[in-house]
Amino acid sequence: MIENLHITASISIEYNKEGGNAMNIYHKIVNQKIKTLTVDELLSYSSQYDIPLTKPQAQKAIKYLRSKADTKIDIFDAEERKKLLREIAKVTSPDVARQLNSLFNQFAK
């Protein structure tokens, strides 16, 4: 129990250092998750949100996202998102990019 309190206190301190911007923390978490998605997770999310995506499409998209693991990905920035989706469309298809954009919209709510 004391360990949990310590963790909570640490998060609160970090939260205050960040200027109390909860959305900034949320953005970081979501963007990090996008960079570390597995094929199975992507398929699970697409199923959860009724977004049609095949396993080969998911594999290509994840392969591309993994290649960008060392670069900044921000699905909350409209220009960066467009750029990312254009690149995904090149390695998969425009349909897959549209499907991923629908999924990113769900994450960004």
N, C-alpha and C positions, 0 to 999 in steps of 0.2 A: 504494500500500500504506500509506503513512504517513497519507494522508487517511482511509482506512478505520479506522486505529487511533485517529485523532483523533475520529472520529464515535463509535466504540465508547466511548472515554473520556468523551465528552460525555453519552452515554446513561447510562453507569454513574454519573456524577456526579448527573444528574437523578434517576435511579432511587434513589440514596441520599438525596437531598433529599426525595423523596416518602415517605420512611420505609421504602423497600424493599418497597413493596406492589405486586407484579407484577400482581395482579388489578385494582387500581385503574387501572393503565395499560392493561390489556387491556379493561376496561370502557369507558374513554374512546375507545379505538380502534374498538371495535365500535359504540358509540353514534354516533360521528362517521360511520362507514360507513353506518349506517342513515339518517342525515340526508342523505347524499349519493348514495344508491343511484340508479341509472338504471333505467328500465323494463327494458332488456335484461339488466342485472345481476340484477334481481329475478326475472325469468323464468328466468335461468340457475340461480340458487340454488334456485328452486322446483322446477326440473327435477332438479337434483342431489340434492335431498332428497325426491323423489317427492311433492311437494305440488302438487296441481292448481291452476293459476292461469292465467287467460286474459290475453291482452294488454290488453283493455279494463279488466279488474279491476286489473291491475298499474299501468296508467296512472292510474287514479283514486287508488289507494293512494299512488303516488309523488307525484302532484299534492298530496295532503293532506300527506305528509311534507315536501315542499318548502315548503308554507305554514307549517310549524313550524320551519323552519331556524334561526330566531333564538331559539327557545325550547329549554329543556332537554328532551332525550329520554333516558330511562334505562330500557332494557328489562330491566335487572337489578333494578330496584325494582318489586316486585309491584304496588303501588298505582299508580305512574306508568304501568306497562305496561297495567294494566286500563283506566285512563283513556284512554290512547292508542288502545287497541283499540276501546273504545266509540265514540270519535270516528271512527275508520276505518270502523266498522260503519255509522255514520250516513251517511257519504258513499259507501260502497260497498254492502256487505251484511254481515249477521252471518257468512255463510259465508266471505267474504273475510277478515274479521277473525280467524276461527278458523284459516284457512290461514296467515295471517301470524303468528299466535301459534305455530303449529307451526314456522314458519321461525325465529322469534325464539328458540324453545327450542333449536334447533340451534346458533344463534349463541352462546347463553348457556351451552353445555356447557363 
